[in-house]
């Protein structure tokens, strides 16, 4: 690769990061944390990634409940699962 190609790639990466910052996903507080740091924090809290596929309506209800409570989706899902398993 030429030096100009490397500079062009770096500029593209920077532009993408800036664009994601304006419309980024996730919590505003965790926007500055990279994935590796977040993974370490989650592990320290005993959190384990757990991917599932859910019905779209159920996901909408979970999002609405999280918004209503002012918490994140992970907390709401954990509470709902714990209540369901305790019954």
CNS distance restraints for C-alpha pairs under 8 A (distance, minus, plus):
assign (resid   1 and name CA) (resid   5 and name CA) 6.17 0.50 0.50
assign (resid   1 and name CA) (resid   6 and name CA) 6.85 0.50 0.50
assign (resid   2 and name CA) (resid   6 and name CA) 6.50 0.50 0.50
assign (resid   3 and name CA) (resid   7 and name CA) 6.32 0.50 0.50
assign (resid   4 and name CA) (resid   8 and name CA) 6.08 0.50 0.50
assign (resid   5 and name CA) (resid   9 and name CA) 6.17 0.50 0.50
assign (resid   6 and name CA) (resid  10 and name CA) 6.19 0.50 0.50
assign (resid   7 and name CA) (resid  11 and name CA) 6.17 0.50 0.50
assign (resid   8 and name CA) (resid  12 and name CA) 6.26 0.50 0.50
assign (resid   9 and name CA) (resid  13 and name CA) 6.24 0.50 0.50
assign (resid  10 and name CA) (resid  14 and name CA) 6.21 0.50 0.50
assign (resid  11 and name CA) (resid  15 and name CA) 6.14 0.50 0.50
assign (resid  12 and name CA) (resid  16 and name CA) 6.15 0.50 0.50
assign (resid  13 and name CA) (resid  17 and name CA) 6.22 0.50 0.50
assign (resid  14 and name CA) (resid  18 and name CA) 6.18 0.50 0.50
assign (resid  15 and name CA) (resid  19 and name CA) 6.11 0.50 0.50
assign (resid  16 and name CA) (resid  20 and name CA) 6.14 0.50 0.50
assign (resid  17 and name CA) (resid  21 and name CA) 6.12 0.50 0.50
assign (resid  18 and name CA) (resid  22 and name CA) 6.58 0.50 0.50
assign (resid  19 and name CA) (resid  23 and name CA) 6.60 0.50 0.50
assign (resid  19 and name CA) (resid  24 and name CA) 7.79 0.50 0.50
assign (resid  20 and name CA) (resid  24 and name CA) 4.55 0.50 0.50
assign (resid  20 and name CA) (resid  25 and name CA) 7.78 0.50 0.50
assign (resid  21 and name CA) (resid  31 and name CA) 7.96 0.50 0.50
assign (resid  24 and name CA) (resid  31 and name CA) 7.64 0.50 0.50
assign (resid  25 and name CA) (resid  31 and name CA) 7.88 0.50 0.50
assign (resid  26 and name CA) (resid  30 and name CA) 7.17 0.50 0.50
assign (resid  26 and name CA) (resid  31 and name CA) 6.84 0.50 0.50
assign (resid  27 and name CA) (resid  31 and name CA) 6.23 0.50 0.50
assign (resid  33 and name CA) (resid  37 and name CA) 6.29 0.50 0.50
assign (resid  33 and name CA) (resid  38 and name CA) 6.33 0.50 0.50
assign (resid  34 and name CA) (resid  38 and name CA) 6.26 0.50 0.50
assign (resid  35 and name CA) (resid  39 and name CA) 6.03 0.50 0.50
assign (resid  36 and name CA) (resid  40 and name CA) 6.34 0.50 0.50
assign (resid  37 and name CA) (resid  41 and name CA) 6.25 0.50 0.50
assign (resid  38 and name CA) (resid  42 and name CA) 6.10 0.50 0.50
assign (resid  39 and name CA) (resid  43 and name CA) 6.15 0.50 0.50
assign (resid  40 and name CA) (resid  44 and name CA) 6.17 0.50 0.50
assign (resid  41 and name CA) (resid  45 and name CA) 6.38 0.50 0.50
assign (resid  42 and name CA) (resid  46 and name CA) 6.30 0.50 0.50
assign (resid  42 and name CA) (resid  47 and name CA) 5.05 0.50 0.50
assign (resid  42 and name CA) (resid  48 and name CA) 7.30 0.50 0.50
assign (resid  43 and name CA) (resid  47 and name CA) 5.44 0.50 0.50
assign (resid  43 and name CA) (resid  48 and name CA) 6.96 0.50 0.50
assign (resid  54 and name CA) (resid  58 and name CA) 6.69 0.50 0.50
assign (resid  54 and name CA) (resid  59 and name CA) 6.60 0.50 0.50
assign (resid  55 and name CA) (resid  59 and name CA) 6.43 0.50 0.50
assign (resid  56 and name CA) (resid  60 and name CA) 6.27 0.50 0.50
assign (resid  57 and name CA) (resid  61 and name CA) 6.28 0.50 0.50
assign (resid  58 and name CA) (resid  62 and name CA) 6.24 0.50 0.50
assign (resid  59 and name CA) (resid  63 and name CA) 6.15 0.50 0.50
assign (resid  60 and name CA) (resid  64 and name CA) 6.10 0.50 0.50
assign (resid  61 and name CA) (resid  65 and name CA) 6.11 0.50 0.50
assign (resid  62 and name CA) (resid  66 and name CA) 6.16 0.50 0.50
assign (resid  62 and name CA) (resid  73 and name CA) 7.07 0.50 0.50
assign (resid  62 and name CA) (resid  76 and name CA) 7.08 0.50 0.50
assign (resid  62 and name CA) (resid  77 and name CA) 7.14 0.50 0.50
assign (resid  63 and name CA) (resid  67 and name CA) 6.15 0.50 0.50
assign (resid  63 and name CA) (resid  73 and name CA) 6.42 0.50 0.50
assign (resid  64 and name CA) (resid  68 and name CA) 6.01 0.50 0.50
assign (resid  65 and name CA) (resid  69 and name CA) 6.14 0.50 0.50
assign (resid  65 and name CA) (resid  76 and name CA) 7.25 0.50 0.50
assign (resid  66 and name CA) (resid  70 and name CA) 5.87 0.50 0.50
assign (resid  66 and name CA) (resid  71 and name CA) 5.24 0.50 0.50
assign (resid  66 and name CA) (resid  72 and name CA) 5.77 0.50 0.50
assign (resid  66 and name CA) (resid  73 and name CA) 5.56 0.50 0.50
assign (resid  66 and name CA) (resid  75 and name CA) 7.99 0.50 0.50
assign (resid  66 and name CA) (resid  76 and name CA) 5.87 0.50 0.50
assign (resid  67 and name CA) (resid  71 and name CA) 6.53 0.50 0.50
assign (resid  67 and name CA) (resid  72 and name CA) 7.67 0.50 0.50
assign (resid  71 and name CA) (resid  75 and name CA) 6.69 0.50 0.50
assign (resid  71 and name CA) (resid  76 and name CA) 7.15 0.50 0.50
assign (resid  72 and name CA) (resid  76 and name CA) 6.69 0.50 0.50
assign (resid  73 and name CA) (resid  77 and name CA) 6.11 0.50 0.50
assign (resid  74 and name CA) (resid  78 and name CA) 6.12 0.50 0.50
assign (resid  75 and name CA) (resid  79 and name CA) 6.21 0.50 0.50
assign (resid  76 and name CA) (resid  80 and name CA) 6.12 0.50 0.50
assign (resid  77 and name CA) (resid  81 and name CA) 6.02 0.50 0.50
assign (resid  78 and name CA) (resid  82 and name CA) 6.07 0.50 0.50
assign (resid  79 and name CA) (resid  83 and name CA) 6.16 0.50 0.50
assign (resid  80 and name CA) (resid  84 and name CA) 6.11 0.50 0.50
assign (resid  81 and name CA) (resid  85 and name CA) 6.05 0.50 0.50
assign (resid  82 and name CA) (resid  86 and name CA) 6.07 0.50 0.50
assign (resid  83 and name CA) (resid  87 and name CA) 6.48 0.50 0.50
